[in-house]
Amino acid sequence: MEPLISSILKFGIALSMALILASLGLHQWGAKVNAGFGPNLQAESIPLLISMDVKQYALPGFWTRFLLHLGVSVLLLIPYSRSLISFIYFAFVERSWKHAAFTAVVLIIITIGLLTDLL
């Protein structure tokens, strides 16, 4: 279980870093458009952030913003994926219902925080 979680965390960090660095590279050496990084930072959830980026496809600097926001979204989803894998492991492999229940509560709280602006 721990090697699986460790590899997922390492992959998530590497993917997030690659996306953010690609965004920085586009901003520094790509098209020199003064579009800025943050017109969508008022988004209240990850799906809203990405959907607002996709709707701005025609604007200058789209790929720079999109890769940055995607990298930050991946970074925010790493704890969610760890909780989801832990829940599946506790519920279906170990059949430890006490641990599965605690993990489910954490998973619900993280889900609410990621999909709404309540937390």
N, C-alpha and C positions, 0 to 999 in steps of 0.2 A: 504493500500500500504506500509506504513512504517513498520508495523510489519512483513510483508513478506520479505522486503528487509533486515530488521534487523536479521531475523532468517537465511536467506541465508548467510549473512556476518558472523554470529556467526558459522554456520555450516562449512563454508569454512575455517575460521581460525582454528577451532577445527580439521578438517580433515588434513589441512596442518601441524599443530603442531604434530598430531599423526604420520603422515608419516615421518616427520623429526626426531621425537624422536625414532621411530622404526629403522630408519637408524642409528642413533647414538647408539642405543642399539646393533644392529648387529655389528657395528664397534667396540664397546667397549667389549662386552661379547660374541660375536659370533665368527666366524672363524677369527682368527688373521692373516689376509692376508694383507700385506702391499701394497694394490692396490691403495690407495688414493681415494679422492672423485672427482677429477676434470678432467679426461681426455676428457670430452665432453664439457667443458666450452667454447670452441670456437664455439659452435653451435649458429646460428644467429636467431633462432626462436624456439618456444616451440615444434612444430611438429618435427623439425630437432633434437632437444635435445633428445626427447623421442625415435625417430627412431634410433638415433645413439646408445642409451643405449640398445635397443632391439637387435641390430646387434652384440653387445658385450656380448651376453648371456653367452658364454662359458668362458669368462675371469674371473679370481678370483675377488671376491668382487662385483659381478654384482648386487646382491640384495641391498647392501649398497648404491651403487651409484644410482641405479634405484629408490629406495624409497626417497632418498634425492632430486633427480631431479624432481620426481613426486610431492613431497611436495612443492618445490619451484614453480613448474608449477601451482599447485592449487592456491598458494598464488598470482601468477601473473594473474590468471583468475578471481579472485574475483571482481576487478573493472569492468571487461568485463561483467560478469554476472549481476552486478548491473545496468550497462548501458543498457544491453539488456532488462532486466525486466522493467526498466523505459521507454524505447522506446515503448515496447508493451503496457504498461499501458497508456501512453499519446496518442498513436495512436489509440488504439482500445477500451479503456474503457472511458477515458475522452474526446476523440476526440479533443484534443488540438493540432492543427497542428503546431503551433509555437513551443511549447515545444517538440513535436515529432521531428521537424526538427533539433532543437539544439541538442537533444539527439542523433539523427541519425548521425550528424557530429562528435560528440564525439565517437560514436560507430565505425564509419569508421576509425577515427584516431587510436583508440585502436586496431582495427583489423589489420590495416597496421603495427602497431608497434609489435604486437604479431606474425604475420605470416611472416614478412620480416625483413630485416636488415636496412630498410630505416630510421627508427626513433631511 
